[in-house]
């Protein structure tokens, strides 16, 4: 196997040896991407010069800012022209999705829906927005509201609290919580409309839209003739066909609370997705209590149990949303949800009094490198 090399994001407008590897600003689904306590490195091994000269596929790497996060594309193509064309279309698709689903852009379709829909007034929406909302509401039902995209009013209040480093005003929090409730999102598939049946509802797709966007980027790459591709949308990874010289893409996930790459677990994936959720870097301490940036709909406050969640699923929409849901549910209920979901595996790590405690789903080891497939002792 080729030597492991961590992929480091390089925020620079300078020309590099990789095509179209410039950083472009764009409107965002979030001003900062969800910090992951399982830090992911892509283990990217290149194709040799001799192989390229022989007319085999070459590897190309691209990096642009989309949806307020660094989105990395790794593709194997016959030449630079093909790789550039495919990735240009993929980044354009990500821009389209951001214009639809951003909760920061007041002109996005999502924010227009929140402004115009009200009880008794459904609004027709695009195929993309209806599809994502339908998946979100379905998961909300399965998790009894632990995952809830109507949490926007509470999230906005909690962002302010984190900046001020003080808990939200009790009356404001009570009002914000009254505006939350996935049960008030009425979807009409026949007319493709959405009705928000509570006044003041504000939707936030931050826990699902990145995964959907990564799915769409990979779909575009496939349609443009580069199926051997990998999309990393700020930690939400969707892998296509594997590199031409090996059976799978190799990535490493960094365990909770450890900074050295030697402690990382190595995963091998192909035609599947991996998402992470955690609070290693995005949290705030208020009155001696550590609060996560991840908000619990049941309380309207950030989680106080430090954890990290990695979910492997067939697509990014599923892995992204389940990682968000499991973070809120906690390890016991979260693992129960994972085990009940076909084709999904997970690794959950929570901070304990004597160190991190690890939970693995029954099939998670199938994705581990052989040398790491033995269960950990908790």
C-alpha positions in Angstrom: 0.0 0.0 0.0 1.2 3.5 -0.8 2.4 5.7 2.1 -0.4 7.4 4.0 -0.4 11.2 3.5 -2.9 13.4 5.4 -4.8 15.8 3.2 -4.4 19.3 4.5 -6.7 22.1 3.4 -4.7 25.0 1.9 -6.6 28.3 2.0 -4.8 30.2 -0.7 -5.5 31.9 -3.9 -2.1 31.1 -5.2 -1.8 28.9 -8.2 -0.9 25.3 -7.4 0.0 22.3 -9.5 -3.6 21.0 -9.2 -6.2 22.5 -11.6 -8.9 24.8 -10.4 -7.7 24.6 -6.8 -8.7 28.1 -5.9 -10.8 29.3 -3.0 -14.0 31.1 -4.0 -16.3 32.7 -1.5 -20.0 31.9 -1.6 -23.2 32.2 0.4 -23.4 29.6 3.0 -25.6 27.1 4.7 -23.5 28.0 7.8 -20.8 30.6 8.5 -18.7 27.8 9.9 -19.0 24.1 9.2 -20.0 21.7 11.9 -16.8 21.0 13.9 -16.1 17.3 14.1 -14.6 15.6 17.1 -13.6 12.8 14.9 -11.1 14.7 12.7 -11.0 13.1 9.3 -8.0 12.8 7.1 -8.3 11.6 3.5 -5.5 9.1 2.9 -4.8 9.9 -0.7 -2.2 8.0 -2.6 -1.3 9.1 -6.1 -0.9 7.4 -9.4 2.6 7.0 -10.5 4.1 9.0 -13.4 4.7 5.7 -15.3 1.0 4.8 -15.0 -0.1 8.2 -16.2 2.3 8.1 -19.1 0.8 4.7 -20.1 -2.6 6.3 -20.6 -4.2 5.2 -17.3 -6.3 7.4 -15.1 -4.7 10.3 -13.3 -5.6 11.8 -10.0 -6.7 15.4 -9.6 -7.5 17.3 -6.5 -9.7 20.4 -6.2 -10.8 22.6 -3.3 -13.3 25.5 -3.3 -15.4 27.1 -0.6 -19.1 26.2 -1.0 -21.9 26.5 1.5 -19.4 28.3 3.8 -17.2 25.2 4.1 -14.2 23.8 2.2 -15.4 21.2 -0.3 -12.7 18.9 -1.6 -13.1 16.8 -4.7 -10.7 14.1 -5.6 -11.2 12.6 -9.1 -9.5 10.1 -11.3 -9.8 11.1 -14.9 -8.2 10.5 -18.3 -6.8 14.0 -18.5 -6.9 17.5 -16.9 -9.6 18.7 -19.3 -12.1 16.0 -18.3 -11.4 16.5 -14.6 -11.8 20.3 -14.9 -15.1 20.0 -16.7 -16.6 17.5 -14.3 -15.6 19.3 -11.2 -16.7 22.7 -12.5 -20.2 21.2 -13.0 -20.1 19.7 -9.5 -19.2 23.0 -7.9 -21.9 24.7 -9.8 -24.4 22.2 -8.5 -23.2 22.9 -5.0 -23.8 26.6 -5.6 -27.4 25.9 -6.7 -28.1 23.8 -3.6 -26.8 26.6 -1.4 -29.1 29.1 -3.0 -32.0 26.7 -2.3 -31.2 25.6 1.3 -29.1 28.2 3.0 -30.5 29.6 6.3 -28.0 32.5 6.1 -29.0 33.8 2.7 -32.3 35.8 3.1 -33.0 35.2 -0.6 -32.6 31.4 -0.5 -35.7 29.3 -1.3 -35.7 28.0 2.2 -35.8 31.5 3.8 -38.5 32.6 1.3 -40.5 29.6 2.4 -40.2 30.5 6.0 -41.3 34.1 5.2 -44.3 33.3 3.0 -45.7 30.1 4.4 -48.1 30.3 7.4 -51.0 28.3 8.8 -53.5 27.7 6.0 -51.0 29.0 3.3 -49.0 26.2 1.7 -46.1 27.2 -0.7 -45.0 25.2 -3.7 -41.2 24.4 -3.5 -38.6 22.9 -5.8 -38.0 19.1 -6.1 -34.7 19.4 -4.1 -36.2 21.3 -1.2 -39.2 19.0 -1.0 -37.0 15.9 -1.1 -34.8 17.0 1.7 -37.6 18.2 3.9 -39.4 14.9 3.3 -36.4 12.9 4.5 -35.9 15.3 7.4 -39.5 14.9 8.7 -39.4 11.2 8.3 -36.3 11.0 10.5 -37.9 13.4 13.0 -40.7 10.9 13.4 -38.3 8.0 13.9 -36.3 10.0 16.6 -39.3 11.5 18.3 -38.0 15.0 17.4 -34.4 14.5 18.4 -33.7 15.5 14.8 -35.9 18.5 13.9 -35.2 20.9 11.1 -37.8 23.4 12.5 -35.3 24.2 15.2 -34.2 27.4 13.5 -35.5 29.9 16.1 -33.7 28.0 18.9 -30.5 27.7 16.9 -30.4 31.4 16.2 -30.9 32.2 19.8 -28.2 29.7 20.9 -25.7 31.2 18.4 -26.2 34.6 20.1 -25.8 32.9 23.5 -22.5 31.3 22.4 -21.1 34.6 21.2 -22.1 36.4 24.5 -21.1 33.4 26.6 -24.3 33.6 28.6 -27.5 31.5 28.6 -30.4 32.8 26.6 -33.1 34.9 28.2 -35.7 32.6 29.7 -38.6 34.3 28.1 -36.9 34.4 24.7 -36.0 30.8 24.9 -39.6 29.9 25.8 -40.9 31.8 22.8 -38.3 30.2 20.5 -39.2 26.7 21.7 -42.9 27.4 21.0 -42.0 28.0 17.4 -40.3 24.6 17.0 -42.1 21.3 16.1 -41.6 19.1 13.1 -45.3 18.0 13.4 -46.2 21.5 12.2 -44.4 21.0 8.8 -47.1 19.7 6.5 -45.9 18.2 3.2 -48.2 17.6 0.3 -46.4 15.4 -2.3 -49.2 15.6 -4.8 -48.9 19.4 -5.1 -45.3 19.5 -3.9 -46.1 22.2 -1.3 -45.0 22.9 2.2 -47.1 24.5 4.9 -45.6 25.7 8.1 -48.5 25.5 10.5 -46.9 27.5 13.4 -46.3 31.2 13.2 -42.7 32.3 13.3 -41.3 28.9 12.2 -37.8 29.0 10.8 -36.2 25.9 9.2 -32.5 25.0 9.5 -31.2 22.2 7.3 -27.7 22.3 8.7 -28.0 18.7 9.9 -28.8 17.2 6.5 -28.1 19.6 3.6 -24.4 19.0 3.5 -24.8 15.3 3.0 -27.4 15.9 0.2 -25.1 18.4 -1.5 -22.2 15.8 -1.4 -24.5 13.2 -2.9 -25.4 15.6 -5.7 -21.8 16.5 -6.3 -20.8 12.9 -6.7 -23.8 12.3 -9.0 -22.6 15.1 -11.3 -19.1 13.7 -11.3 -20.4 10.3 -12.3 -22.5 11.8 -15.1 -19.5 13.6 -16.5 -17.4 10.4 -16.8 -15.4 10.4 -13.6 -17.0 7.8 -11.3 -13.8 7.2 -9.4 -14.3 10.2 -7.2 -14.6 11.3 -3.6 -16.4 14.4 -2.2 -15.5 15.8 1.2 -17.9 18.6 2.2 -16.4 19.8 5.5 -16.2 16.3 7.0 -19.2 14.8 5.2 -17.6 12.3 2.8 -19.2 10.6 -0.1 -17.1 8.1 -2.0 -17.7 6.8 -5.5 -15.9 4.0 -7.3 -12.5 3.3 -5.7 -9.2 4.5 -7.1 -8.0 2.4 -10.1 -5.1 0.8 -8.2 -7.0 -0.4 -5.1 -10.3 -1.8 -3.9 -11.4 1.2 -1.7 -10.8 4.7 -0.6 -8.9 4.8 2.7 -9.7 7.5 5.3 -8.7 7.9 8.9 -10.9 9.1 11.8 -9.3 10.7 14.8 -10.6 9.4 18.2 -12.2 11.9 20.6 -9.7 13.9 22.6 -6.6 12.7 20.8 -4.5 14.9 18.5 -2.0 12.4 17.1 -2.7 10.7 13.7 -1.1 7.5 15.1 -4.2 7.0 17.2 -6.6 7.2 14.2 -8.8 4.4 13.1 -8.5 3.6 9.4 -11.6 3.0 7.3 -11.9 1.6 3.8 -14.9 2.6 1.8 -16.3 2.7 -1.7 -19.7 3.7 -3.1 -20.7 4.8 0.4 -20.7 7.8 2.7 -19.2 8.7 6.0 -20.4 11.7 8.2 -19.2 13.0 11.5 -20.8 15.1 14.2 -19.2 16.3 17.4 -18.3 19.2 19.6 -14.5 19.0 20.0 -14.0 22.5 18.7 -17.4 24.2 18.8 -18.5 24.6 22.3 -18.8 27.2 25.0 -18.4 27.2 28.8 -21.0 29.1 30.7 -21.0 29.2 34.5 -18.7 26.2 34.6 -20.8 24.1 32.3 -19.6 23.0 28.9 -22.2 23.4 26.2 -22.0 22.0 22.6 -22.9 24.0 19.5 -25.3 21.0 18.8 -28.7 22.0 20.2 -31.1 19.6 21.8 -34.7 20.4 20.6 -36.0 19.1 24.0 -34.2 21.8 26.0 -33.3 24.5 23.5 -29.8 24.5 24.8 -26.5 23.0 23.6 -25.7 19.4 24.6 -23.6 19.0 27.7 -22.4 15.5 27.0 -19.2 15.8 24.9 -19.3 13.2 22.1 -18.3 12.4 18.6 -20.3 10.3 16.1 -19.3 8.7 12.9 -22.0 7.2 10.7 -21.4 5.1 7.6 -24.4 4.8 5.2 -25.2 4.3 1.5 -25.5 8.0 0.9 -24.5 11.3 2.4 -28.1 12.5 3.1 -28.5 9.5 5.4 -25.1 9.6 7.1 -25.3 13.3 7.7 -28.8 13.4 9.2 -28.2 10.3 11.3 -24.9 11.6 12.7 -26.8 14.7 13.8 -29.7 12.7 15.3 -27.4 10.2 17.2 -25.5 13.1 18.7 -28.7 14.3 20.3 -30.1 10.9 21.2 -26.9 9.8 23.1 -25.0 6.5 22.8 -27.7 4.0 24.0 -30.7 5.4 22.1 -28.5 6.4 19.2 -27.0 3.0 18.7 -30.4 1.4 18.9 -31.5 3.7 16.0 -28.4 2.7 14.0 -29.0 -1.0 14.6 -32.6 -0.6 13.4 -31.6 1.1 10.2 -30.6 -1.2 7.3 -27.2 -0.6 5.7 -26.0 1.8 8.4 -23.1 1.5 10.8 -21.7 3.8 13.5 -18.9 4.6 15.9 -19.9 6.7 18.9 -17.4 8.1 21.4 -18.4 9.9 24.5 -16.3 11.6 27.2 -16.3 9.7 30.4 -14.9 10.3 33.9 -12.0 7.9 33.2 -11.6 8.7 29.5 -13.5 8.3 26.3 -16.0 5.4 26.0 -16.5 3.8 22.6 -19.6 2.2 21.1 -19.5 0.4 17.8 -22.5 -1.0 15.8 -22.5 -4.7 15.0 -21.2 -4.2 11.4 -18.8 -1.3 11.9 -15.7 -3.5 11.9 -16.3 -4.6 8.3 -15.1 -1.1 7.3 -12.0 -1.1 9.5 -8.6 -2.1 8.2 -7.8 -5.7 9.1 -5.2 -4.8 11.8 -7.8 -2.6 13.6 -10.8 -4.8 13.4 -10.6 -6.1 17.0 -13.3 -4.6 19.4 -12.1 -2.0 21.8 -12.4 -2.5 25.5 -14.4 0.2 27.2 
